[in-house]
Amino acid sequence: MNERPTRRNPEMEKYVEIRPVVVDGSPDAHNVILKVTNQHFTIGPFASDTKEEAEWVRDMLCVALARIAADTHQ
């Protein structure tokens, strides 16, 4: 995959993955996955309609993860 880094927190991308998924009516659908060690969690109940939308979700999740990490170090 040719993914672009997040706008503000690329160091958090190691915890987030984008995977294509088969969805009727959405040929470019993708899921965003939170991955921590051997655990994987799909973000949201529905797939993003496009990879671009999934990348935006990934970017915002990376920002949120960075905020959590910063808060735990205060």
WOMO-V516286 format. One record per pair of residues at least 4 apart in sequence whose ideal C-beta (glycine too) atoms are under 7 Angstrom apart, sorted by sequence separation. I is the first residue (numbers start at 1). J is the second residue. D is the distance in Angstrom with one decimal. If there is no record, write none. Layout:
BEGIN
I | J | D
I | J | D
END
This chain:
BEGIN
6 | 10 | 5.0
12 | 16 | 6.6
35 | 39 | 7.0
49 | 53 | 5.8
51 | 55 | 6.3
52 | 56 | 6.8
53 | 57 | 6.6
54 | 58 | 6.3
55 | 59 | 6.3
56 | 60 | 6.5
57 | 61 | 6.2
58 | 62 | 6.3
59 | 63 | 6.7
60 | 64 | 6.5
61 | 65 | 6.2
62 | 66 | 6.4
63 | 67 | 6.6
64 | 68 | 6.6
65 | 69 | 6.3
66 | 70 | 6.3
67 | 71 | 6.3
68 | 72 | 6.5
69 | 73 | 6.7
5 | 10 | 3.8
35 | 40 | 4.9
48 | 53 | 3.8
6 | 12 | 6.8
23 | 29 | 3.9
48 | 54 | 3.9
6 | 13 | 6.0
33 | 40 | 5.4
34 | 41 | 4.5
5 | 13 | 6.6
21 | 29 | 5.1
33 | 41 | 6.8
21 | 30 | 6.2
33 | 42 | 5.9
34 | 43 | 5.9
48 | 57 | 6.0
20 | 30 | 5.4
21 | 31 | 4.9
33 | 43 | 6.9
19 | 30 | 6.4
31 | 42 | 5.3
32 | 43 | 4.3
18 | 30 | 5.2
19 | 31 | 5.2
18 | 32 | 5.9
19 | 33 | 6.0
43 | 57 | 6.2
3 | 18 | 6.6
16 | 32 | 6.5
17 | 33 | 4.5
31 | 47 | 5.1
32 | 48 | 6.8
30 | 47 | 6.2
16 | 34 | 6.2
17 | 35 | 5.7
29 | 47 | 4.2
30 | 48 | 5.2
43 | 61 | 6.3
15 | 34 | 6.2
29 | 48 | 6.6
15 | 35 | 6.0
29 | 49 | 6.0
15 | 36 | 6.1
26 | 47 | 6.8
28 | 49 | 6.9
30 | 51 | 5.0
28 | 50 | 4.7
32 | 54 | 5.3
26 | 49 | 4.8
28 | 51 | 5.9
23 | 47 | 5.2
30 | 54 | 3.7
32 | 57 | 4.6
21 | 47 | 4.8
32 | 58 | 5.3
34 | 61 | 6.8
32 | 61 | 6.5
18 | 51 | 6.8
18 | 54 | 4.8
18 | 55 | 6.6
18 | 58 | 5.8
16 | 58 | 5.0
16 | 61 | 5.4
16 | 62 | 5.9
13 | 62 | 6.0
12 | 62 | 3.8
15 | 65 | 5.9
4 | 55 | 6.9
3 | 55 | 7.0
6 | 58 | 6.8
7 | 59 | 5.8
6 | 59 | 4.5
9 | 62 | 4.3
12 | 65 | 4.3
9 | 63 | 5.5
12 | 66 | 5.3
8 | 63 | 5.7
6 | 62 | 4.3
9 | 66 | 3.9
END
